[in-house]
Every structure is written in structure tokens, then in C-alpha cells.
Amino acid sequence: MELSTILRPECTTCATPGSKKKGLELVSDLVAAQYPNLSSQEIFESLLAREKKGSTGIGNGIAIPHGRLDAISEPIGVLIKCLTPIPFDAIDKQPVDIVFALLVPSDQCQQHLSTLAAIAEKLSDKQILKQIRKTEDESQLYQVITA
């Protein structure tokens, strides 16, 4: 899967959210700004509902928060490179500096799983992680993740 099909340059940012909650709020705000039919609050609640089931911090400084929304027909991605790592309750207990959030249509369970797998596979590549962590701006970040 080409990540450029789910990730817009406008949903790619370098920021310092400070906490898991602030990171999820940032994801919600970025998506709501690009998709006027979605509210920041409904996006945040979807992501938070999933986090309550268990952290999406998968280790190695990476989190892949995800949620389902009735109001969308295609997956939406958001990539945040945290300038300062944030606590995320990750499985390895380490802070997170790369957050790739995914929002999927409520009725597309299989696509949801394959999209998550594609993101996890891309982020498991040590070279890509090294490049992401070296990026200095949103444009570079988008280029690295979609290359």
C-alpha cells in the first residue's frame, strides 16, 4: 500500500505535543482542519476509545493510534514527529517520538487491519526510522514516509 493514498502533506507535522492526550488532540485537530465534515471532538473520542482498550504504543519510539468513524469512506492518516518524545504507555515503557494515527471507516474492518499492517511494516524499517528522526521539517517528513 502506498501511504500517500491515506496521508496528506497537511496531515504531516513536526511538533511537541507534550503528552499522549495532547498528541491525540493534535491528530484530531489536523484531520478536522482538512476534513470539514468531521469534528475534532468525534475524532478524538474515537482515538481515545481505542486507547482505553490498551496503548497503541508498539515500542521503539512508535505509536499507531487508530479509530473508526462512520462519517468517512476512505482511511485517513496523520504523521507526527515529536520533537521531544512523549510518554505513551508503550509496551516497551519508552517514550514515543513517531506517531502515525489512522482513522478508518467503521464498516471496513479488513481494510483497517491491512492498512495498520502496512504502516507497522513501513515503520519497522530501521533505515526509514533513522530518516524520519533526522528530518527537519514537514516536507522532508512527508517525502520520507511516502517514498
N, C-alpha and C positions, 0 to 999 in steps of 0.2 A: 504494500500500500504506500502510495505517495503521501507523505504528511502534508504537503502543500494543498491537498484536497480538503483538509479539515482545519488547517491553520492559516489564518490571515496574518500578514505582516503587522496589522494594527493590534493583533492579539498576542504579540510577542514583545516582551519588555524586560528591561533590567531594572530592578527595584530593591528596596529594603523594606519588606512588609513588617518585619519585627516579630510576628507571631503566626502560628498556624491560622488562627481566626482572621487576622488581618490579611494573610495570603489568600484565603478563600474569598474574602470580601473584595480583594483586588481582582481576582479572577472574575467574580460576578460583575463588577463594575466595567471591566474591559469588554466582556461579552455584551452586556446591556447597552453599551455605547455603540456597538457595531450592529446589534440586532434589536431595533426599536420595539418589536413585538414582545420582547422578553423583559421582565423586570429583574433588577439586580437582586431583590429580595427572594423571588422564586428560585433563581439560580443558586443563591447562597444556601437556601433551605434544602435544595436537592443535594448539594455537595455535603452539607453538614449531616444530613440524614445518613449518607453513606459512611462518613467518618465515625458516626456513633456506633456503627457495626464493627469498627476496627480501623486502625490507622491505615492510610494508603501510602505511608512512607515505606518504600520497599528496600531501603538500605542503600549504602554507597552514596549518600547525599541526595537521593532522588525520591520524590513523591509523585504519585499519579492519582490525584483526587479525581473522582468521577461521579456523575449523577445522571439521572434520567429526567427528561422533560417531555410533556405531552405536546407542547407548542412548537416543536421543531421536527423537521422531516429528514435532516442530514446531521451527522456528527459535527460538533464544533470543538476545536482545540484552542488551548491557551498555553503559552510557554513563558514562564518567569524564571529568569536567572537572578537569584537572590544575591545581592552584593555583599550581604552579611548573612551567613547561614542562620536558619531559624529552627527552633525546636518543633518537631512534627510527630513525636511519639513513634518514630520509625522502628522497624523490627530490630535494627542493629543499635538502637538507642543514640545514634548520631544525628546531629542537626542536618537539615536539608538545604541545599543551595540551588537545586534544579527542581522546579515544579512544572509538570506537564499535566494540565487539567483537561478532562474530556467530558463533554456533555453529549448525550445520545438520545435519540427518540425513544420514548417509553416502550414502543412496540417492536423494537429491533434488537432483541436480546443476543442473537447470534452475531450480528454485525458489531455489537458492543464488545463482545469477547474477542473477536478477531482484531478489532481496532486497538483494544488495550494490549493485546499480544504484540502487535506491530510497533506500538510505542515502546513497550518494555524491551523489545528486541533492539530497536534503534538505540535506546539509552543504555543498553548493556555493552555497547561497543566502546571499548576504552579510548580509542582514538577520537571518536565523536565527543565523548565526555570531556576529554582533555581540551578539544577545540572549543566546546561550549564554555568551559570555565575560563578560557583565555579571551573570549570575545569581550569587546569594549563597548558595543552599542547594539541596539535592537536590530539594525540592518544586518550586521555580522551574525548575530544570533539566529535570525531567520534563515540566512544563507546556509549556515552550518547544519541546522536541523532538517532543512528541506533538500539538501544536496543529495 
